[in-house]
C-alpha cells in the first residue's frame, strides 16, 4: 500500500511549497486550488469572529451606549450647577489658598477675579433638578437623568484630559471606552460596525481619532467614523462597471490571501482586516436603509429640530451651519442602536469658551438642547432607553474665575477647570431624577461624593455587566485596563 500525507497535511505542504517557491504567483494559484480540492474555508481557514456577542461578567443592565462628548468643557455654573454665592462675589479676588499649586491654561492668577453668571436657574421635574434657561428641553427630561456635579480629573489641558475621559489615560495610544465595550461584549449588529463615531464640528477635535481609537486592541474594535448628513457612509457604492458579484469575488480572493498570511504570522490585525472587508461588503446593502429617513414621521423630525432656524452669530468656534447636522446625528444614533450597534459616540466641538462665553454658549446650547432631549425621549418611546446608556459629558468644566488673558480688554470667558464639573447620564440601568455630589459654594472643588473620571468609567462598565478590574488586555508584558489601577463603581448611579 502506498503511503501518502493526510489531506490537511498534504494541503499544508502544497501551500508552503507555493508560498515559499512561487511567491505571489503561488498565492494566487493556491486560492484556486483551495476551491478545486473542495476545501471549505469555514473549516480549514476560518477566523473566529472577534465581534461575536459575548456574555458579560455578571447580569448587565445596559446593552447599548450612546456616548455624547461635548468637547472643550461646557461651563457647568452656566448650565447645570447654580452658584448664588458666586454671583454675590462677582468681581472679588479668590483667596490665595485656593490658587496654591493650581495650573491654568491661560488665566493669570494674580489679577484674576471671580465671575458670576447672567443665567437664570429653575427646578424641573418631580425631582426638582436645577437647569439654566439655556437648556429647557434637556431639563424636561430631569426625571430620567442622573446629574453628577462632583466630577473631577487631574488634567487641565484639552488633549490629555480628552484622552483621560475617552480612553482612561492622558497618554495617546490607549483604547477608547467604546473599544473596550466592544472587546468585552462583541456586537449584535452583523451589517453595521459595532462602534460608530458621529462628529459634528466646526474647528475639529483636538485629539483627533484617538477619542474613538482601539489603541493597542485589534483594530476590529475601533470606532468607525461616519460623516455628516448627505455623506454619512463614504464610498459605499461600487464604481461603474463593478457588479455585486465581481465585488464579492474580489473580497473572497483578498480574504483567501489574508487567511493564508494569518496562518503563517498569527497577526491579529489580519483577522481584523478580513472582518473589515466582510463588513464593508454587507454595509453596502445596509447603509442605504440606515440613512433613509423617509420612514420617519414629520413629528419625529420636528421633535429632533430638523425644522429649526439657526440664529445668526458673528463668530462661533463650535461652527455655524451645524444645527441640522447635529439633529441628524442624534436621530441617526437612535437608528444605529435599533440595528444592534453596541456603541455610538456622538461628538460636538467646541465648548472651549475662553472668550465670548455668553453668546457662544447660548448658540451651542441651542444647537444641542432640543436634539439631545429628543434622543432621550425617542429612546424611551421606542422602549430602548432601559437598555441604552446615554452619557453626556466633557473632559472638564470651566473656572469660576473670569479669564483675564493678556491682550483682552474685557473678561468675557472662563478657563479650563478640572476640579469640579458636571456630567449627565440616563437609561441603561441608571436611576433617574437624582443629583449626585456637589461642588463648593463657588464651584471650585468637588466636596461631596467626588467622582473621578476613572470612577465614571468603572461605573459605565459595571452597567454593562463588566468588572473593570477583570476586563484586561495583555500587551508589552502587562495587563492593561480602561481604569488603569484606579476606579471605583459609583453605586448611587443605579441604586
WOSULSUL-V79523 format. One record per run of one state. SS is the DSSP state (H for helix, E for strand, L for the rest). FROM is the first residue (numbers start at 1). TO is the last residue. If there is no record, write none. Layout:
# WOSULSUL-V79523
ss->SS from->FROM to->TO
ss->SS from->FROM to->TO
This chain:
# WOSULSUL-V79523
ss->L from->1 to->6
ss->H from->7 to->36
ss->L from->37 to->40
ss->H from->41 to->44
ss->L from->45 to->63
ss->E from->64 to->71
ss->L from->72 to->75
ss->H from->76 to->79
ss->L from->80 to->83
ss->H from->84 to->88
ss->L from->89 to->95
ss->H from->96 to->99
ss->L from->100 to->108
ss->H from->109 to->111
ss->L from->112 to->113
ss->E from->114 to->114
ss->L from->115 to->120
ss->E from->121 to->124
ss->L from->125 to->128
ss->E from->129 to->132
ss->L from->133 to->135
ss->H from->136 to->139
ss->L from->140 to->141
ss->H from->142 to->144
ss->E from->145 to->152
ss->L from->153 to->157
ss->H from->158 to->167
ss->L from->168 to->176
ss->H from->177 to->185
ss->L from->186 to->194
ss->E from->195 to->201
ss->L from->202 to->207
ss->H from->208 to->212
ss->L from->213 to->218
ss->H from->219 to->221
ss->L from->222 to->223
ss->E from->224 to->226
ss->L from->227 to->243
ss->H from->244 to->265
ss->L from->266 to->267
ss->H from->268 to->291
ss->L from->292 to->292
ss->H from->293 to->295
ss->L from->296 to->297
ss->H from->298 to->304
ss->L from->305 to->322
ss->H from->323 to->338
ss->L from->339 to->342
ss->E from->343 to->349
ss->L from->350 to->356
ss->H from->357 to->381
ss->L from->382 to->384
ss->H from->385 to->387
ss->E from->388 to->393
ss->L from->394 to->396
ss->E from->397 to->402
ss->L from->403 to->413
ss->E from->414 to->417
ss->L from->418 to->420
ss->E from->421 to->426
ss->L from->427 to->433
ss->E from->434 to->436
ss->L from->437 to->437
ss->E from->438 to->439
ss->L from->440 to->445
ss->E from->446 to->448
ss->L from->449 to->450
ss->E from->451 to->452
ss->H from->453 to->463
ss->L from->464 to->472
ss->E from->473 to->475
ss->L from->476 to->477
ss->E from->478 to->480
ss->L from->481 to->490
ss->H from->491 to->493
ss->L from->494 to->495
